[in-house]
Amino acid sequence: MAVERFWSLQGWSRRPVDIVWRFDSVDDFESVVRIEFAPELADVIVREHASLEVDYAVNLWFHSY
């Protein structure tokens, strides 16, 4: 909430975007997870996630000049 308020006060607009990560192999999935997350959390994700797809939500911030 604080992040959204900060950018909004600076004149930026937010568009939520739902994306999907799709991987060709478990090794590819694991490599990306280990880049994106702390080691302890990455271990849990790799151990418990059963597919090669991940739904992922991000905020796209933009400003018109």
BELZIZI-V167453 format. One record per backbone hydrogen bond with DSSP energy under -0.5 kcal/mol. CO is the residue of the C=O (numbers start at 1). NH is the residue of the N-H. If there is no record, write none. Layout:
CO&NH, CO&NH
//
This chain:
1&5, 2&6, 3&7, 4&8, 5&9, 6&10, 7&12, 8&11, 13&62, 15&60, 17&19, 17&58, 19&56, 20&22, 21&54, 25&29, 26&30, 27&31, 28&32, 29&33, 30&34, 31&35, 32&35, 32&36, 33&37, 38&42, 39&43, 40&44, 41&45, 42&46, 43&47, 44&48, 45&49, 52&23, 54&21, 56&19, 58&17, 58&60, 59&61, 60&15, 62&13
//
